[in-house]
Structure formats: structure tokens, C-alpha cells
Amino acid sequence: MEKFIEKASVLVEAIPYIHAFRRTVFVIKYGGSILHDQQIRKQVLGDIVFLSCVGIRVVLVHGGGPHISSRLKELGVISQFHDGIRVTDQTTLQIVTEELDKLNKSIVQEIKELRGDVTGLKGQENIIHVEKKTASKDLGFVGTIKNVERKAIEEHIQQGCITVISPMGISTEKQTHNVNADEVASAIAVSLKAEKLVLLTNVQGVIRDLNDPSSLISSLNVREIEKLIEQKVIQGGMIPKVQAGIEAVVGGVKKAHIVDAKLRHALLLEIFTDQGIGTQIVNSK
């Protein structure tokens, strides 16, 4: 009986949040590093369907890095990265496109099986407009975002559809480009004036001491993040995530969250409970 009472208490705690967030937009980025785990994937997609059912308008941007790397390895193509960005030649671009298209269709189908209303969009189909990204090394067909076709996305979310978007873009020359999924999610969140940007990943959030999980930092503002990067507390793969969060909140998104999707119902716990379980990013005051 106590177990059922506890479940009821959780639902009651969630009511004010559900009321506050109805009809608002959440942009969720689902990292490729956790897409391959079927159990985690089903749980995450189930939580996303729940968000949609309580009236939250959800855009889901998916990654696909491990799937792409695995396919390239099968074909004998060596994956090359520069500052964490995949160098994308013509052959690699073809594989990136194919793998992201397959993932998009698969996620859409799984959401349908969970009885969610859903539609899938490809970023390169006049959704994400890009120009070639410049760096100290030629990255090939890698894009940096110029603008997002907001109305094309709004048409779907206003109908109550979970909108699944692959992180690709199109240039003015009609050339498809590979785009970082964190950047895509952040740009979409700003364009839609989203309530939240949620970055689902395979780590707790920002941790002050990697050897001490209890040193999780539950809330950070932009200035604090800049200091932690200087101090090398935030480093490696966490840097692009916090940078995406900064771009979002500076661009008008109310909060960004970095959440460990491996924790059961992590998405719901972060959003619908008083304490949350990950790291939230807010704009500096």
C-alpha cells in the first residue's frame, strides 16, 4: 500500500508543473550515445509521449554518432574528427544522411507504437538553413546554422504532434550538410521561444569532481559556466552541451537542462519534481 501512496504523492507533486507547462514548447535532444540501448530508448520515448499527453509541445532532435561511426567502420572508412566535429567528405555525408534517415524513421515508428502522435522531419528539407562551417581545418560538408524554418515546425507541434528532427541542414546552394545535434536543438529552441531545452546524455550533468557523483551542480548561470570551463571543471564532451545551453538561454529559452537518460524516468524527474536530478542552466542576471 505504501508503494501506491508514494506513486500518488509523486503525481500530486507534478500537478503544478503540468499546469504551468501545458501548451509550452520543450525541445529535447536525444544523444546518439544512448540511442542504441533499446531499454533506455523505450523508456525515454515513453516519457516523451507522456509529456505530449499532458499538453506539452515536444520537438525531439536526435543524434546518431555511434551508428554513423559503426557503419563507416563496416565500410572500411576511418572516422576523422577535429575539435569534436566529424570531418564529413562526400562518402561520409552519404552515410550520415542514410543513418540519420533510418534513425528518424525508427524513432517515429516507436513513438507510434507507444500511441504518440508524431511526425518526422529531415533538417535538410528546408528546415535547417546553414552555411559551411569554418575552422582551422577543412571540415568538408559540415554546416553552421544561419536560421531555422520556424513555421514549418510550428505547423506540426500546434497539431499536438511530437516532431522528430534529424540534425542535417541545407545551404543556399542546395547542398546538404552535417550539423551538430546540440547546435540544432539549441537553434530550434531559440527559434520557437521554447520553455525548455533538454539535453539527454549519458552523464549526470555538470560534476565538480568526477570522482564524487555527489558533487553534481544542480544549477548554473552563464557566468559560472564560463569560470568552470576556465578552471577545466567542465571539459571534453560536456563543453558543447553547456555551450548549447548558453546559446539557448541567452537567446530567450527560459531554462536548459543536462540530464542522464540512463536514470529511469530522468526526464520526468528533472521537469516535474521540486529538486530535479540533473544540471539546469539559466541566464546570468
C-alpha positions as CSV (number, residue, x, y, z in Angstrom):
1,M,0.0,0.0,0.0
2,E,2.8,2.4,0.9
3,K,4.2,2.0,-2.6
4,F,0.9,3.1,-4.2
5,I,0.7,6.1,-1.8
6,E,4.2,7.1,-2.8
7,K,3.2,7.0,-6.5
8,A,0.1,9.1,-5.8
9,S,2.3,11.6,-4.0
10,V,4.6,11.9,-7.0
11,L,1.6,12.6,-9.2
12,V,0.3,15.3,-6.9
13,E,3.8,17.0,-6.8
14,A,3.7,17.0,-10.6
15,I,0.4,18.8,-11.0
16,P,1.6,22.4,-10.6
17,Y,4.3,21.7,-13.2
18,I,1.9,20.1,-15.6
19,H,-0.4,23.1,-15.3
20,A,2.5,25.6,-15.8
21,F,4.0,23.8,-18.8
22,R,0.8,23.0,-20.8
23,R,1.0,24.4,-24.3
24,T,4.6,25.4,-23.9
25,V,7.4,24.1,-26.1
26,F,10.1,21.7,-25.0
27,V,13.0,20.9,-27.3
28,I,14.7,17.7,-26.4
29,K,18.0,16.5,-27.8
30,Y,18.5,12.7,-27.5
31,G,22.2,11.9,-27.8
32,G,23.5,9.2,-30.1
33,S,25.5,7.7,-27.3
34,I,22.3,6.4,-25.7
35,L,20.2,5.8,-28.8
36,H,21.5,2.3,-29.3
37,D,20.3,1.0,-25.9
38,Q,16.8,-0.3,-26.6
39,Q,15.7,-0.4,-23.0
40,I,16.7,3.2,-22.3
41,R,15.3,4.3,-25.7
42,K,11.8,2.8,-25.0
43,Q,11.8,4.5,-21.6
44,V,12.8,7.9,-22.9
45,L,10.3,7.8,-25.7
46,G,7.6,6.7,-23.3
47,D,8.4,9.7,-21.1
48,I,8.2,12.0,-24.2
49,V,4.8,10.6,-25.1
50,F,3.7,11.4,-21.5
51,L,4.9,15.0,-21.9
52,S,2.8,15.2,-25.1
53,C,-0.2,13.7,-23.5
54,V,-0.3,16.3,-20.7
55,G,-0.2,19.1,-23.3
56,I,3.5,19.9,-23.8
57,R,4.5,20.5,-27.4
58,V,7.6,18.4,-27.9
59,V,10.4,18.7,-30.6
60,L,12.8,15.8,-30.4
61,V,16.2,16.3,-32.1
62,H,18.2,13.0,-32.3
63,G,21.9,12.4,-32.7
64,G,23.4,9.3,-34.4
65,G,27.2,9.5,-34.0
66,P,27.8,5.9,-32.9
67,H,25.5,4.5,-35.6
68,I,27.4,6.5,-38.2
69,S,30.8,5.5,-36.9
70,S,29.8,1.9,-36.8
71,R,28.5,2.0,-40.4
72,L,31.7,3.8,-41.6
73,K,33.8,1.1,-39.9
74,E,31.9,-1.6,-41.7
75,L,32.7,0.1,-45.0
76,G,36.4,0.5,-44.1
77,V,36.1,4.2,-43.8
78,I,38.1,5.8,-41.0
79,S,36.1,8.3,-38.9
80,Q,38.0,11.6,-38.6
81,F,37.2,14.3,-36.0
82,H,38.5,17.8,-35.5
83,D,37.7,19.6,-32.2
84,G,35.0,17.0,-31.6
85,I,33.4,17.6,-35.1
86,R,33.1,14.8,-37.6
87,V,35.0,15.7,-40.8
88,T,32.4,15.0,-43.5
89,D,33.6,14.3,-47.0
90,Q,31.2,13.2,-49.8
91,T,31.3,9.5,-48.8
92,T,30.8,10.2,-45.1
93,L,28.0,12.7,-45.9
94,Q,26.1,9.9,-47.8
95,I,26.4,7.5,-44.8
96,V,25.5,10.3,-42.3
97,T,22.3,11.0,-44.4
98,E,21.4,7.4,-44.7
99,E,21.9,6.6,-41.0
100,L,20.1,9.7,-39.7
101,D,17.2,9.0,-42.0
102,K,16.9,5.4,-40.7
103,L,17.1,6.6,-37.1
104,N,14.4,9.2,-37.7
105,K,12.0,6.7,-39.2
106,S,12.7,4.2,-36.5
107,I,12.1,6.7,-33.7
108,V,8.9,7.9,-35.3
109,Q,7.7,4.3,-35.6
110,E,8.5,3.5,-32.0
111,I,6.6,6.6,-30.8
112,K,3.6,5.5,-32.8
113,E,3.8,2.1,-31.1
114,L,3.6,3.9,-27.8
115,R,0.4,5.6,-29.1
116,G,2.0,9.0,-29.5
117,D,1.0,11.4,-32.2
118,V,4.2,12.0,-34.1
119,T,5.8,13.3,-37.3
120,G,9.3,13.1,-38.7
121,L,11.2,15.9,-40.4
122,K,14.6,16.0,-42.1
123,G,16.6,19.0,-41.3
124,Q,17.9,19.3,-44.8
125,E,14.4,19.6,-46.3
126,N,14.3,23.4,-45.9
127,I,14.1,23.2,-42.1
128,I,17.6,24.0,-41.0
129,H,19.4,26.5,-43.2
130,V,23.2,26.5,-42.9
131,E,26.5,27.8,-44.4
132,K,29.8,25.9,-44.4
133,K,31.4,25.9,-41.0
134,T,34.9,27.5,-40.9
135,A,37.6,26.0,-38.7
136,S,41.4,25.7,-38.6
137,K,40.9,22.6,-40.8
138,D,38.6,22.0,-43.7
139,L,35.6,20.0,-42.2
140,G,34.0,19.2,-45.5
141,F,30.2,19.2,-45.6
142,V,29.7,20.5,-42.0
143,G,27.3,23.3,-41.6
144,T,26.8,26.1,-39.1
145,I,23.2,27.3,-38.6
146,K,22.0,30.5,-40.2
147,N,18.3,30.2,-39.5
148,V,15.5,27.7,-38.7
149,E,12.3,27.5,-40.7
150,R,10.1,28.0,-37.6
151,K,6.7,27.9,-39.2
152,A,7.4,24.5,-40.8
153,I,7.9,23.1,-37.3
154,E,5.1,25.0,-35.6
155,E,2.6,23.6,-38.1
156,H,3.3,20.1,-36.6
157,I,3.6,20.9,-32.9
158,Q,0.5,23.1,-32.9
159,Q,-1.4,20.0,-34.1
160,G,-0.1,18.1,-31.0
161,C,2.5,16.1,-32.9
162,I,5.8,15.1,-31.3
163,T,8.1,16.4,-34.0
164,V,11.3,14.3,-34.6
165,I,14.0,16.2,-36.5
166,S,17.3,14.9,-37.8
167,P,20.4,17.2,-37.5
168,M,21.1,18.0,-41.1
169,G,20.9,21.3,-42.9
170,I,20.8,22.8,-46.4
171,S,22.8,25.6,-47.8
172,T,21.7,28.4,-50.2
173,E,23.4,26.3,-52.9
174,K,21.1,23.4,-52.0
175,Q,24.0,21.4,-50.6
176,T,23.2,19.1,-47.7
177,H,25.4,19.5,-44.7
178,N,26.0,17.6,-41.5
179,V,25.2,19.7,-38.4
180,N,26.0,19.1,-34.7
181,A,22.8,17.9,-33.0
182,D,23.3,20.0,-29.9
183,E,23.5,23.1,-32.1
184,V,20.4,22.1,-34.0
185,A,18.4,21.6,-30.8
186,S,19.6,24.9,-29.3
187,A,18.8,26.9,-32.5
188,I,15.3,25.3,-32.8
189,A,14.6,26.1,-29.1
190,V,15.5,29.8,-29.6
191,S,13.5,30.0,-32.8
192,L,10.4,28.5,-31.2
193,K,10.9,30.6,-28.0
194,A,10.8,27.3,-26.1
195,E,10.2,27.0,-22.4
196,K,13.0,24.4,-22.1
197,L,15.9,22.9,-23.9
198,V,16.7,19.4,-22.5
199,L,19.9,17.7,-23.5
200,L,19.6,13.9,-22.7
201,T,23.0,12.3,-22.4
202,N,24.9,9.5,-20.6
203,V,26.3,11.5,-17.7
204,Q,24.6,13.0,-14.6
205,G,25.2,16.6,-15.6
206,V,28.0,19.0,-14.6
207,I,30.0,17.4,-11.8
208,R,32.6,19.4,-9.8
209,D,34.7,16.3,-9.0
210,L,34.4,13.4,-11.5
211,N,35.3,11.0,-8.7
212,D,32.5,12.2,-6.5
213,P,29.0,11.8,-8.0
214,S,27.5,13.8,-5.1
215,S,29.3,16.9,-6.4
216,L,26.7,17.3,-9.1
217,I,26.0,21.0,-9.7
218,S,22.2,21.3,-9.9
219,S,22.0,24.9,-11.2
220,L,24.4,27.1,-13.1
221,N,24.3,30.5,-14.8
222,V,26.2,31.6,-17.9
223,R,29.0,33.4,-15.9
224,E,29.5,30.4,-13.6
225,I,29.8,28.1,-16.6
226,E,32.5,30.3,-18.2
227,K,34.5,30.2,-15.0
228,L,34.2,26.4,-14.7
229,I,35.4,26.0,-18.3
230,E,38.4,28.2,-17.5
231,Q,39.1,26.0,-14.4
232,K,38.7,22.9,-16.5
233,V,35.9,21.6,-14.3
234,I,33.9,21.5,-17.4
235,Q,35.8,19.9,-20.3
236,G,35.7,17.4,-23.1
237,G,32.3,16.4,-24.4
238,M,30.5,18.5,-21.8
239,I,31.7,21.8,-23.3
240,P,29.5,21.7,-26.5
241,K,26.5,20.7,-24.3
242,V,26.9,23.7,-21.9
243,Q,27.6,25.9,-24.9
244,A,24.3,24.8,-26.5
245,G,22.6,25.5,-23.2
246,I,24.2,29.0,-23.0
247,E,23.2,29.9,-26.6
248,A,19.6,28.8,-25.8
249,V,19.1,30.8,-22.6
250,V,20.9,33.8,-23.9
251,G,18.6,33.5,-27.0
252,G,15.5,33.6,-24.8
253,V,14.8,30.0,-23.7
254,K,13.9,30.0,-20.1
255,K,16.0,27.1,-18.9
256,A,18.3,24.4,-20.4
257,H,18.8,21.1,-18.7
258,I,21.5,18.4,-18.9
259,V,20.1,15.1,-17.8
260,D,21.4,11.5,-17.6
261,A,18.9,9.4,-19.7
262,K,20.3,6.2,-18.1
263,L,18.4,7.0,-14.9
264,R,14.8,5.7,-15.1
265,H,12.3,8.4,-15.9
266,A,15.1,11.0,-15.7
267,L,13.3,13.4,-18.0
268,L,10.1,13.4,-15.9
269,L,12.0,13.7,-12.6
270,E,14.0,16.7,-13.8
271,I,10.9,18.5,-15.0
272,F,8.1,17.5,-12.7
273,T,9.8,17.4,-9.2
274,D,10.9,20.2,-7.0
275,Q,14.6,19.2,-6.8
276,G,15.3,17.7,-10.2
277,I,18.2,15.3,-10.9
278,G,20.5,17.0,-13.5
279,T,22.0,20.4,-14.1
280,Q,19.9,23.3,-15.1
281,I,21.3,26.3,-16.9
282,V,19.8,29.8,-16.6
283,N,20.8,33.1,-18.0
284,S,23.1,35.4,-15.9
285,K,21.3,38.2,-14.1
